[in-house]
Amino acid sequence: MDMKMTVGWPTMFRRVHENRDGSDVHTLGVGPSPRRATHRLLALVVASGLGVDAYVHWQLAPGFDGIQGTASPHISQGGLFRLETALALIAMLLVLLTRHRLGALVAFLIAAGGLGAVMLYAYVDVGGFGPLPDMYDPIWYPEKTISAIAEAVAAVGALALLTLPSRVSRR
């Protein structure tokens, strides 16, 4: 059975599919189209992950202010945590307030970048370089674990948003 969908104002949608005999059947539904509902659900998942990430980094930042780079200007790990907070909040707003792929791309880059950083510094002693501090931290405490899970959920959700078809195919 072949199905196509057209979207009307603002929450009505019409499904058109063919019966076995080849004739078109039109049905009218109320509520968001399945694609739009999927987009909203994924956007909420991504925003939730980014929100948790932002909250955890904001709460942890003061405790990491003492870890600073050696070169001038001295950047603290707490400052980097605050930067992560700001970027996660911006990405969260972009995903929630726009339906553009750019918001999903920004969210993916922020979430995946944060997850990559926490994984790198948990398992590899990169050391400090330039103004960046040595952030090696092999211990997995609850806040770090929660943040990593939230970043992973946000990254996967944002990737799913990026792979959603931009329009429903029409014949």
C-alpha positions in Angstrom: 0.0 0.0 0.0 1.5 3.3 -1.1 0.8 6.3 1.2 1.5 10.0 0.9 0.6 12.8 3.2 -0.2 16.4 2.8 -0.1 18.8 5.8 -2.7 21.6 6.2 -3.3 24.4 8.7 -1.9 23.9 11.4 -2.7 20.6 12.9 -4.8 18.9 10.2 -3.3 16.4 7.9 -4.7 14.4 5.0 -3.5 10.9 4.2 -3.9 9.6 0.7 -3.3 6.0 -0.1 -4.3 3.5 -2.7 -6.8 0.7 -2.1 -6.0 -2.7 -3.5 -8.1 -1.9 -6.6 -5.9 1.2 -7.3 -8.4 3.9 -6.2 -7.3 6.7 -3.9 -8.6 6.9 -0.4 -8.5 10.2 1.5 -8.5 10.3 5.3 -8.4 13.4 7.5 -6.6 13.3 10.8 -6.4 15.9 13.6 -3.1 16.5 15.3 0.5 16.8 14.1 1.6 14.7 11.2 3.6 11.7 12.2 6.8 13.3 10.8 6.2 16.5 12.7 5.4 14.6 15.9 8.7 12.6 15.4 10.6 15.9 15.0 9.0 17.3 18.1 9.8 14.2 20.2 13.4 14.1 19.0 13.8 17.8 19.6 12.6 17.3 23.2 15.0 14.4 23.7 17.9 16.5 22.4 16.9 19.5 24.4 16.6 17.4 27.6 20.0 15.9 27.1 21.6 19.3 26.5 19.7 20.8 29.4 21.1 18.1 31.8 24.6 18.6 30.3 24.3 22.4 30.9 23.1 21.9 34.4 25.8 19.4 35.4 28.6 21.6 34.0 27.3 24.7 35.6 27.1 22.9 39.0 30.6 21.5 38.6 32.3 24.6 37.3 33.2 26.3 40.7 35.0 23.2 41.9 37.2 23.1 38.8 38.2 26.8 38.8 41.6 26.0 40.4 42.7 23.8 37.5 44.4 26.2 35.1 46.6 26.2 32.1 50.2 27.3 32.4 50.5 29.7 29.5 48.9 33.1 29.4 46.0 33.7 29.4 45.2 31.2 32.0 42.1 29.2 31.2 40.5 27.2 34.0 38.7 24.0 33.6 35.8 25.7 35.4 35.8 28.3 32.7 35.6 25.6 30.1 32.7 24.0 32.0 30.9 27.4 31.9 31.6 27.6 28.1 30.1 24.1 27.7 27.0 25.3 29.7 26.5 28.3 27.4 27.0 26.3 24.2 24.6 23.6 25.3 22.0 26.2 26.2 22.3 27.9 22.8 22.1 24.5 21.0 19.1 23.6 23.1 17.3 26.8 22.2 18.1 26.3 18.5 16.7 22.8 18.5 13.5 23.9 20.3 12.8 27.1 18.5 13.7 26.2 14.9 13.0 23.3 12.6 16.2 23.9 10.6 18.9 21.3 10.2 21.4 23.9 11.4 20.0 23.7 14.9 20.3 19.9 14.9 23.8 20.1 13.5 24.9 22.6 16.2 23.3 20.4 18.9 25.1 17.3 17.5 28.5 19.1 17.4 28.1 20.4 21.0 26.9 17.1 22.4 29.3 14.9 20.5 32.2 17.3 21.2 31.4 17.3 25.0 31.1 13.5 25.0 34.4 13.2 23.0 36.2 15.5 25.5 34.9 13.6 28.6 35.9 10.3 27.1 39.3 11.5 25.9 40.2 13.0 29.3 38.9 10.0 31.2 41.1 7.5 29.4 44.1 9.5 28.0 46.4 11.8 29.9 46.7 14.4 27.2 48.4 16.9 29.6 48.0 20.6 29.6 49.0 22.5 26.5 49.2 26.3 26.2 46.5 28.1 28.1 44.4 24.9 28.4 44.7 23.0 31.7 45.6 19.3 32.2 42.0 17.9 32.5 42.9 14.2 32.9 40.3 12.7 35.3 40.0 8.9 35.2 37.5 8.7 38.0 33.8 8.3 37.0 31.7 10.1 39.7 27.9 10.4 39.3 27.8 13.9 37.8 30.4 13.0 35.2 28.5 9.8 34.3 25.2 11.7 34.1 26.7 14.3 31.9 28.3 11.7 29.6 24.9 9.9 29.2 23.1 13.1 28.6 25.6 14.1 25.9 25.3 10.7 24.3 21.5 10.9 24.3 21.6 14.4 22.8 24.1 13.5 20.2 22.1 10.4 19.0 18.9 12.4 19.0 20.4 15.3 17.1 21.9 12.8 14.6 18.4 11.3 14.2 17.0 14.8 13.6 19.6 15.3 10.9 18.6 12.1 9.1 14.9 12.8 9.2 13.6 13.5 5.7 13.1 17.2 5.2 9.8 16.8 3.3 7.2 14.1 2.9 7.6 12.6 -0.6 4.8 13.4 -3.0 3.9 11.7 -6.2 
